[in-house]
Amino acid sequence: MKHEKLLVSAGVVVLVLGVSGFVAMKFFDTQVSRAGGMARAYVDSIGDPQGTLTTETNPAYKPVAFAAPAVPATPAPAPTSDEWPSYNKTLTTERFSPLTQINNTNAGKLKVVCTYDTGSWGAFESGLLMVRGALIGTTQYDIFSLDPNTCKVNWRTHENYPGYLLPTNRGAAYMDGVLYRGTQDGRVLAYDFNTGKRLWATPLVNTAKRGETLPAAPIAWNGMVFIGNAGGDVKGGKGKLFALDGKTGKVLWQYFNVPRTPDDLVLGPVAGSAQNHANWKSPEGFPISGGGTWTSLSLDPATGRLYQPVGNPAPDFAIDVRQGSNLFTNSIVVHDARTGTYQKHYQMLPEDWHDWDASNPPALITTRGGRQLMAAAPKDGYLYGYDRADDRLLYKVPATTIRNVEERFAPGKDVSFCPGSVGGAEWNSPAYDPRTNLIVLGENDWCATVKVQDEKQLRKVPIGQPWMGDNAINPFNMIGHKQVRGEDHWAGWLTGFDADTGVWKWRVKTDYPIVAGVTPTAGGVVFFGDLGGHFYAVDADTGRKLYGKKMPGPMAGGVITYATPGGAQRVAVATGFNNIFWPVKSGSEKVVILGLDEAAK
């Protein structure tokens, strides 16, 4: 929108005057603060490379030989195989499409069919949906429906509420003729699928006092809508999980990811938990904080089990003021979806001091060897494979640069580590290709340097304010000083791992981090994009580049594929990523649709 462009221009002026983000953060409102940060990110992006992709295969890779396939090589198409009806296509988060019209013999002929410019200048992390013949997307303030073949707008609904420093929404959920989304002012909203008319609104968290928001993409199942809240990097902010009645918005149950205190807001029945205060040892005056669920969720419809990623404890970098394992942070927590009752958890990173959240929903898959596997990829740069039958960790394998991860932070000391606090895997999940038995994972190769605050500084931070614990003069570095091109790593990895063994078969390196969705198909293609705005199709068996095209902006959201009502396979991508913490070029949020048709242009 025009006012957002003007704010970015104002942010550039702030930088030119030499007061950078500090003045913007301290004295201006949220939107100007955000604009200053985006302007700084744009300046940091000057001199970016044009974009290259290199592929490497593993000569030591040997697939496991099975006497007979334990499962079909490719599952039979489901009734919704032409659609993309949920954030990760299926509730189990495989992200695999059975479509074959676009394949490894013709993907190089892809062309842009149409582009929809939202006019919004936010962080377009929206996981697009294609359901019932409509393409659905969200921005920070809007939800819209498009024709999935022409980009023509069916309807668009705008919401007015106060802005937030991170202008993010990660998408909608669909169920029984209704769309659902969260907002940055802490509500869940429901809309009529055909008209975009708002049906109900349910406030869930205290954004004004505790900095808790709802940017996550909800999921919907069995008449219920599930969503968690962000705010785990804020003093006093606590992560929670909610189940709402899809028809009325009534809170059916809520779950606290970290220990409750008497001042916590309770909106409905509190689900049973194994939580207690014994693993949080903090000085008086340091509230238990953290454990946000700021991305989507996974659910196994066969068992009714809900898999919840839980983020970092806070203050993120200051482990000495929150000693213990800080349950259930940095974990995948499993619930009975009907009641919210705790079933079990997988804590991948106890005693975290790097801000390495369990940052995305796990993939729940059946491998070629017949294992019921949970594949999880936190921000620590590893892929974890758990056997869901007995909860054993089968493998933990690196997916990006890992360096200096054991050194503790200390006041007055700069400590560099890889991946940084925005490295590793971010809000998009591992994908699974049953044809190749490969887990395909996009990762961010980006290091950081932190100088932690002392206890006195941490104590001074007011409730509801960012509480990372980094002693940064520039508040745009509060998640650590990111090392950019010329200093250290700034790249992305896409790796195909054997789902049964964790051994990598091939890997692709790009000039830019990969945080957007990754989508393998039965056509032998994997679609993905990077923060340089480069969209790629690679061969699912080898990682070989089949197609590449520069998009209008950085790619950080959905990369989906579907068939139109007329039967043409399309790929839709979200482009445009304006975020104060990432040094990428600014621009409006756009949806780009690609296809093979001769009429494409």
Residue pairs with C-beta under 8 A, 6 or more apart in sequence:
1 119
1 120
1 121
4 31
4 35
4 120
4 121
4 122
5 121
7 31
7 32
7 34
7 35
7 121
8 35
8 38
8 39
8 42
8 121
8 578
8 586
9 35
9 39
10 32
10 35
10 36
11 24
11 32
11 34
11 35
11 36
11 37
11 38
11 39
11 40
12 39
12 42
12 43
14 20
14 21
14 23
14 24
14 28
14 32
14 36
14 39
15 36
15 39
15 40
15 43
20 36
20 40
20 474
20 476
21 33
21 36
21 37
21 40
21 474
21 475
21 476
21 580
22 473
22 474
22 475
23 36
24 32
24 33
24 35
24 36
24 37
25 33
25 36
25 475
25 476
26 475
28 36
29 163
30 162
30 163
30 164
30 165
31 163
33 165
33 580
34 163
34 165
34 166
34 167
34 578
34 580
36 580
37 165
37 476
37 579
37 580
37 581
38 121
38 578
38 579
38 580
38 586
39 586
40 476
40 580
41 578
41 579
41 580
41 581
41 582
41 583
41 584
41 586
42 583
42 584
42 585
42 586
44 484
44 583
45 583
45 584
45 585
47 485
48 485
48 511
48 512
48 532
48 585
49 485
49 511
49 532
50 511
51 510
51 511
51 512
51 530
51 532
51 533
51 534
51 548
51 550
52 510
52 511
53 508
53 509
53 510
53 534
53 536
53 538
53 545
53 548
54 508
54 509
55 506
55 507
55 508
55 538
55 542
55 543
55 544
55 545
56 506
56 507
56 508
56 509
56 543
57 505
57 506
57 542
57 543
58 503
58 504
58 505
58 506
58 507
60 503
61 498
61 503
61 504
61 505
62 503
63 437
63 498
63 505
64 368
64 369
64 498
64 500
64 501
66 368
66 369
69 368
70 366
70 367
70 368
70 369
70 370
71 366
71 367
71 368
71 370
71 434
72 434
73 368
73 434
73 435
74 98
74 434
74 435
74 522
75 98
75 434
77 98
78 98
80 131
81 97
81 98
81 99
82 99
82 562
82 563
83 130
83 131
83 132
83 562
84 97
84 128
84 129
84 130
84 131
84 560
84 561
84 562
85 129
85 130
85 131
85 174
86 129
86 173
86 174
86 219
86 220
87 127
87 129
87 170
87 171
87 173
87 217
87 219
87 296
88 94
88 95
88 127
88 296
88 298
88 361
88 363
88 429
88 517
89 95
89 96
89 97
89 560
91 219
91 221
91 298
91 299
91 300
91 301
92 298
92 299
92 300
92 301
92 363
92 364
92 365
93 298
93 361
93 362
93 363
93 364
93 429
93 430
94 363
94 364
94 365
94 431
94 432
94 434
95 363
95 429
95 431
95 432
95 517
95 518
95 519
95 520
96 431
96 432
96 433
96 434
96 519
96 520
96 521
96 522
97 519
97 520
97 521
97 522
97 561
97 562
98 521
98 522
99 521
99 522
99 523
99 561
99 562
99 563
99 569
100 521
100 522
100 523
101 523
101 563
101 568
101 569
101 596
102 110
102 521
102 523
102 525
102 537
102 561
102 569
102 571
102 595
102 596
103 521
103 523
103 524
103 525
104 523
104 524
104 525
104 539
104 540
104 541
104 546
106 596
107 523
107 525
107 537
107 546
107 547
108 537
108 546
108 547
109 596
110 537
110 547
110 549
110 571
110 594
110 595
110 596
111 594
111 595
111 596
111 597
111 600
111 601
112 549
112 592
112 593
112 594
112 600
112 601
113 149
113 150
113 151
113 570
113 593
113 594
113 595
113 597
113 600
113 601
114 149
114 150
114 151
114 592
114 593
115 151
115 552
115 590
115 591
115 592
115 593
116 146
116 151
116 153
116 590
116 591
117 588
117 589
117 590
118 124
118 137
118 139
118 142
118 144
118 576
118 588
118 589
118 590
118 591
119 588
120 139
120 140
120 141
120 142
120 588
120 589
121 167
121 576
121 578
121 586
121 587
121 588
121 589
122 139
122 140
122 167
122 168
122 169
122 576
122 578
122 589
123 140
123 166
123 167
123 168
123 556
123 577
123 578
123 579
124 139
124 553
124 556
124 557
124 574
124 575
124 576
124 577
124 589
124 590
125 168
125 169
125 170
125 171
125 215
125 427
125 556
125 557
125 574
125 577
126 137
126 138
126 139
126 169
126 170
126 171
126 217
126 557
126 558
126 574
126 589
127 170
127 171
127 217
127 296
127 428
127 517
127 557
127 558
127 560
127 574
128 135
128 136
128 137
128 171
128 557
128 558
128 560
128 572
128 573
128 574
128 591
129 135
129 136
129 137
129 171
129 172
129 174
129 560
130 136
130 148
130 560
130 562
130 572
131 174
131 193
132 174
132 193
133 148
133 564
133 565
134 145
134 146
134 147
134 148
134 154
134 193
135 145
135 146
135 147
135 148
135 572
135 591
135 593
136 143
136 144
136 145
136 146
136 172
136 174
136 179
137 143
137 144
137 146
137 171
137 172
137 558
137 574
137 591
138 144
138 169
138 170
138 171
138 172
138 181
139 169
139 589
140 163
140 164
140 167
140 168
140 169
140 184
141 158
141 159
141 160
141 161
142 156
142 157
142 158
142 159
143 156
143 157
143 172
143 179
143 181
143 189
143 191
143 196
144 153
144 154
144 155
144 156
144 157
144 196
145 153
145 154
145 155
145 156
145 193
145 196
146 152
146 153
146 154
146 591
147 154
148 562
148 564
148 565
148 570
148 572
148 593
149 564
149 565
149 566
149 568
149 570
149 593
151 591
151 593
154 196
155 195
155 196
156 196
157 191
157 196
157 197
157 198
159 183
159 189
161 183
161 184
161 185
162 185
163 184
164 184
164 185
164 207
164 213
165 580
166 184
166 215
166 579
166 580
167 184
167 578
167 579
168 184
168 215
168 579
169 181
169 182
169 183
169 184
169 215
170 215
170 216
170 217
170 295
170 296
170 427
170 557
171 181
171 217
171 296
171 557
171 558
172 179
172 180
172 181
172 217
172 218
173 179
173 180
173 181
173 217
173 218
173 219
173 220
173 225
174 180
174 193
174 220
175 220
175 221
175 223
175 225
175 246
176 223
176 246
177 192
177 193
177 194
178 190
178 191
178 192
178 193
178 199
178 246
178 247
179 190
179 191
179 192
179 193
180 188
180 189
180 190
180 191
180 218
180 220
180 225
180 227
180 246
181 188
181 189
181 191
181 217
181 218
182 188
182 189
182 213
182 214
182 215
182 216
182 217
182 218
182 227
183 189
183 213
183 214
184 207
184 213
184 214
184 215
185 207
185 213
186 203
186 204
186 205
186 206
186 207
186 212
186 213
186 214
186 229
187 201
187 202
187 203
187 204
187 214
188 201
188 202
188 204
188 214
188 218
188 225
188 227
188 242
188 244
188 249
189 198
189 200
189 201
190 198
190 199
190 200
190 201
190 225
190 246
190 249
191 197
191 198
191 199
192 199
200 248
200 249
201 249
202 244
202 249
202 250
202 251
204 214
204 227
204 229
204 240
204 242
204 251
204 267
205 212
205 213
205 214
205 229
205 231
205 240
205 265
206 212
206 265
207 213
208 464
209 236
209 463
209 464
210 231
210 234
210 236
210 237
210 238
210 463
210 464
211 231
211 234
211 236
211 237
211 464
211 465
211 466
212 229
212 230
212 231
212 234
212 237
212 238
212 292
213 229
213 230
213 231
214 227
214 229
214 230
215 230
215 294
216 227
216 228
216 229
216 230
216 293
216 294
216 295
216 296
216 297
217 295
217 296
218 225
218 226
218 227
218 296
218 297
219 225
219 226
219 227
219 296
219 297
219 298
219 299
220 226
220 246
221 299
221 301
221 337
222 304
222 337
222 338
223 245
223 246
223 247
224 243
224 244
224 245
224 246
224 252
224 337
224 338
225 243
225 244
225 245
225 246
226 241
226 242
226 243
226 244
226 297
226 299
226 306
226 337
227 241
227 242
227 244
227 297
228 239
228 240
228 241
228 242
228 257
228 292
228 293
228 294
228 297
228 308
229 239
229 240
229 242
229 292
229 293
229 294
230 239
230 292
230 293
230 294
231 237
231 238
231 239
231 292
232 238
232 239
232 289
232 290
232 291
232 292
232 294
232 311
232 312
232 313
232 314
232 329
232 357
233 290
233 292
233 312
233 314
233 316
233 355
233 466
233 467
233 468
233 479
234 289
234 314
234 464
234 465
234 466
234 467
235 287
235 289
235 314
235 315
235 461
235 462
235 463
235 464
235 465
235 466
235 467
236 287
236 289
236 463
236 464
237 289
237 290
237 292
237 314
237 464
237 467
238 256
238 257
238 258
238 264
238 288
238 289
238 290
238 291
239 256
239 257
239 258
239 290
239 291
239 292
239 293
239 310
239 311
240 254
240 255
240 256
240 257
240 293
241 254
241 255
241 257
241 271
241 293
241 308
241 333
241 335
241 340
242 251
242 253
242 254
242 255
242 267
242 268
243 251
243 252
243 253
243 254
243 337
243 340
244 250
244 251
244 252
245 252
250 268
251 267
251 268
252 268
252 269
252 340
253 268
253 269
253 270
253 271
253 339
253 340
254 266
254 267
254 268
254 269
254 270
254 271
254 340
255 270
255 271
255 273
255 308
255 333
255 335
255 340
255 342
256 264
256 270
256 273
256 275
257 291
257 292
257 293
257 308
257 310
257 328
257 329
257 333
258 275
258 280
258 288
258 289
258 290
258 291
258 313
258 326
258 327
258 328
258 329
259 275
259 276
259 277
259 280
259 288
260 270
260 275
261 287
261 288
269 340
271 335
271 339
271 340
271 341
271 342
272 339
272 340
272 341
272 342
273 342
274 342
274 345
275 327
275 328
275 342
277 288
278 324
279 324
279 325
279 326
279 327
280 288
280 322
280 324
280 326
281 322
281 323
281 324
282 288
282 321
282 322
282 323
283 321
283 455
285 459
286 321
286 322
286 458
286 459
287 463
288 322
289 313
289 314
289 315
289 467
290 311
290 312
290 313
290 314
290 316
290 326
290 329
291 310
291 311
291 312
291 313
291 326
291 328
291 329
292 310
292 311
292 312
292 357
293 308
293 309
293 310
293 311
294 311
294 357
294 359
294 427
295 309
295 359
295 360
295 361
295 427
296 360
296 361
296 427
296 429
297 306
297 307
297 308
297 309
297 361
298 306
298 307
298 361
298 362
298 363
298 364
298 429
299 305
299 306
299 307
299 337
300 307
300 364
304 336
304 337
304 338
305 334
305 335
305 336
305 337
305 343
306 334
306 335
306 336
306 337
307 332
307 333
307 334
307 361
307 362
307 364
307 374
308 332
308 333
308 334
308 335
308 361
309 331
309 332
309 357
309 358
309 359
309 360
309 361
309 362
309 376
310 328
310 329
310 330
310 331
310 332
310 333
310 357
310 358
311 329
311 330
311 357
311 358
311 359
312 329
312 330
312 352
312 355
312 356
312 357
313 322
313 326
313 329
313 330
313 352
314 322
314 467
314 468
314 469
315 321
315 322
315 453
315 458
315 461
315 467
315 468
315 469
316 352
316 353
316 354
316 355
316 421
316 467
316 468
316 469
316 470
316 479
317 353
317 354
317 355
317 409
317 450
317 452
317 453
317 468
317 469
317 470
317 480
318 353
318 409
318 452
318 453
318 455
318 458
318 469
319 351
319 352
319 353
319 408
319 409
320 455
321 455
321 458
323 351
324 351
325 347
325 350
325 351
326 350
326 351
326 352
327 345
327 347
327 350
328 345
328 347
329 347
329 349
329 352
330 347
330 348
330 349
330 350
330 352
330 356
330 357
330 358
330 378
331 345
331 346
331 347
331 348
331 358
332 345
332 346
332 348
332 358
332 362
332 374
332 376
333 342
333 344
333 345
334 342
334 343
334 344
334 345
334 346
335 341
335 342
335 343
336 343
344 391
346 374
346 376
346 384
346 386
346 391
348 358
348 376
348 378
348 380
348 382
348 384
349 356
349 358
349 378
349 380
353 408
353 409
354 379
354 380
354 405
354 417
354 421
355 379
355 421
355 468
355 479
355 480
356 378
356 379
356 380
356 419
356 421
356 424
357 378
357 379
358 376
358 378
359 377
359 378
359 379
359 424
359 425
359 426
359 427
360 377
360 425
360 426
360 427
360 428
360 429
361 429
362 374
362 375
362 376
362 429
362 430
363 373
363 374
363 375
363 376
363 429
363 430
363 431
363 432
363 439
364 372
364 373
364 374
364 388
365 372
365 373
365 375
365 432
365 434
365 439
365 499
366 372
366 373
367 373
367 437
367 499
367 500
368 434
368 437
368 499
368 500
369 437
369 499
369 500
371 387
371 389
371 394
371 499
371 500
372 387
372 388
372 389
373 385
373 386
373 387
373 388
373 394
373 499
374 385
374 386
374 388
375 383
375 384
375 385
375 386
375 430
375 432
375 439
375 499
376 383
376 384
376 386
376 430
377 383
377 384
377 399
377 424
377 425
377 429
377 430
377 441
377 443
378 384
378 424
378 425
379 419
379 421
379 422
379 423
379 424
379 425
379 426
380 402
380 405
380 419
380 424
381 398
381 399
381 400
381 401
381 402
381 418
381 419
381 423
381 424
381 425
381 443
382 396
382 397
382 398
382 399
382 402
382 424
383 395
383 396
383 397
383 398
383 399
383 430
383 439
383 441
383 495
383 497
383 502
384 393
384 395
384 396
385 393
385 394
385 395
385 396
385 439
385 499
385 502
386 392
386 393
386 394
387 394
394 502
395 501
395 502
396 502
397 497
397 502
397 503
397 504
399 424
399 425
399 441
399 443
399 493
399 495
399 497
400 418
400 419
400 423
400 424
400 443
400 444
400 445
400 493
401 418
401 419
401 445
401 447
401 489
402 418
402 419
403 416
403 417
403 418
403 447
404 415
404 416
404 417
404 418
405 417
405 418
407 415
407 417
408 415
409 415
409 450
409 451
409 452
410 452
411 451
411 452
411 453
411 454
411 471
412 451
413 451
413 452
414 449
414 450
414 451
415 449
415 450
415 451
415 452
416 447
416 448
416 449
416 483
416 488
417 447
417 448
417 449
417 450
418 445
418 446
418 447
418 448
418 488
418 489
419 443
419 444
419 445
419 446
419 447
419 448
420 446
420 447
420 448
420 480
420 482
420 483
421 448
421 450
421 479
421 480
422 444
422 446
422 448
422 479
422 480
422 482
422 581
422 582
423 443
423 444
423 445
423 446
423 447
423 448
423 513
424 443
424 444
425 441
425 442
425 443
425 444
426 444
426 515
427 515
428 442
428 515
428 516
428 517
428 518
430 439
430 440
430 441
430 518
431 439
431 440
431 441
431 517
431 518
431 519
431 520
431 526
432 438
432 439
432 440
432 499
432 520
433 440
433 496
433 520
433 526
433 540
435 520
435 522
435 524
435 540
436 496
436 505
436 520
436 540
436 541
437 498
437 499
437 500
438 496
438 497
438 498
438 499
438 505
438 520
438 540
439 496
439 497
439 498
439 499
440 494
440 495
440 496
440 497
440 518
440 520
440 526
440 540
441 493
441 494
441 495
441 497
441 518
442 492
442 493
442 494
442 514
442 515
442 516
442 518
442 528
443 492
443 493
443 494
443 495
443 513
443 514
444 492
444 513
444 514
444 515
445 489
445 490
445 491
445 492
445 493
445 509
445 513
446 482
446 483
446 489
446 490
446 491
446 513
447 482
447 483
447 488
447 489
448 479
448 480
448 481
448 482
448 483
449 480
449 481
449 483
450 470
450 480
450 481
451 470
451 471
451 472
452 469
452 470
452 471
453 469
453 470
453 471
457 471
458 467
458 469
461 467
466 475
466 478
468 478
468 479
468 480
470 477
470 478
470 479
470 480
472 478
472 480
472 481
476 580
476 581
479 581
482 581
482 583
483 489
483 490
484 490
484 583
490 511
490 512
490 513
491 509
491 510
491 511
491 512
491 513
492 509
492 510
492 511
492 512
492 513
492 514
492 515
492 530
492 531
493 507
493 508
493 509
493 510
493 514
494 507
494 508
494 510
494 514
494 518
494 526
494 528
494 538
494 543
495 504
495 506
495 507
495 508
496 504
496 505
496 506
496 507
496 526
496 540
496 543
497 503
497 504
497 505
498 504
498 505
506 542
506 543
507 543
508 536
508 538
508 543
508 545
510 530
510 532
510 534
510 536
511 530
511 532
512 530
512 531
512 532
512 534
512 554
512 584
513 530
513 531
514 528
514 529
514 530
514 531
515 531
515 556
516 528
516 529
516 530
516 555
516 556
516 557
516 558
516 559
516 573
516 574
517 528
517 557
517 558
517 559
517 560
518 526
518 527
518 528
518 559
519 526
519 527
519 528
519 559
519 560
519 561
519 571
520 526
520 540
521 527
521 540
521 561
524 539
524 540
524 541
525 537
525 538
525 539
525 540
525 546
526 537
526 538
526 539
526 540
527 535
527 536
527 537
527 559
527 561
527 571
527 573
528 535
528 536
528 538
528 559
529 535
529 536
529 551
529 555
529 559
529 573
529 575
530 536
530 554
530 555
531 554
531 555
531 556
531 577
531 582
531 584
532 554
532 584
533 550
533 551
533 552
533 553
533 554
533 555
533 575
533 585
534 548
534 549
534 550
534 551
534 555
535 547
535 548
535 549
535 550
535 551
535 555
535 559
535 573
535 592
535 594
536 545
536 547
536 548
537 545
537 546
537 547
537 548
538 544
538 545
538 546
539 546
549 594
551 573
551 575
551 590
551 592
552 575
552 576
552 587
552 588
552 590
552 592
553 575
553 576
553 577
553 585
553 586
553 587
553 588
553 589
553 590
554 575
554 576
554 577
554 582
554 584
554 585
554 587
555 573
555 574
555 575
555 577
556 574
556 577
556 579
557 573
557 574
557 575
557 577
558 572
558 573
558 574
559 571
559 572
559 573
559 574
560 571
560 572
560 573
561 569
561 570
561 571
561 572
562 569
562 570
562 572
563 569
563 570
564 570
568 595
568 596
568 597
569 595
569 596
570 593
570 594
570 595
571 593
571 594
571 595
572 591
572 592
572 593
572 594
573 591
573 592
573 594
574 589
574 590
574 591
575 587
575 589
575 590
575 591
575 592
576 587
576 588
576 589
576 590
577 584
578 586
578 587
594 600
